[in-house]
Amino acid sequence: MTVELDLCKEILKEMTKLEFKESSIRQIQYSSYFIEAVNKEAPMQRALITTVFFRLMVDRGDKYIPKEIKLGLNMANDVLGWLEDMKLVVLPFLKLNEERFFG
């Protein structure tokens, strides 16, 4: 059985649920990699969205990102596990540090 997920919608929905600022959500939504991910199959969406968040953390965050956050971006073997890691680890971390990463 193939699970068809729209990871783009799921990430934006979770950011809204976590009460990210609208400007932070737009920053993700309108990044070139995120735009490219829209309407792609879930594995391709995962790869492109991971790039969006990795670049955000490297470009805007401290040089040191906790190991757990890096693992949350990359460790899961499937898209469902990745989405759970994003919801439970990565996005909450970014929300707590929203000013640092989104300005």
Stockholm file with secondary structure:
# STOCKHOLM 1.0

chainA/1-103         MTVELDLCKEILKEMTKLEFKESSIRQIQYSSYFIEAVNKEAPMQRALITTVFFRLMVDRGDKYIPKEIKLGLNMANDVLGWLEDMKLVVLPFLKLNEERFFG
#=GR chainA/1-103 SS CCCCCCHHHHHHHHHHHTTCCHHHHHHHHTSHHHHHHTTSCHHHHHHHHHHHHHHHHHHHSCSCCCHHHHHHHHCCSSHHHHHHHIIIIIHHHHHHTHHHHHC
#=GC SS_cons         CCCCCCHHHHHHHHHHHTTCCHHHHHHHHTSHHHHHHTTSCHHHHHHHHHHHHHHHHHHHSCSCCCHHHHHHHHCCSSHHHHHHHIIIIIHHHHHHTHHHHHC
//
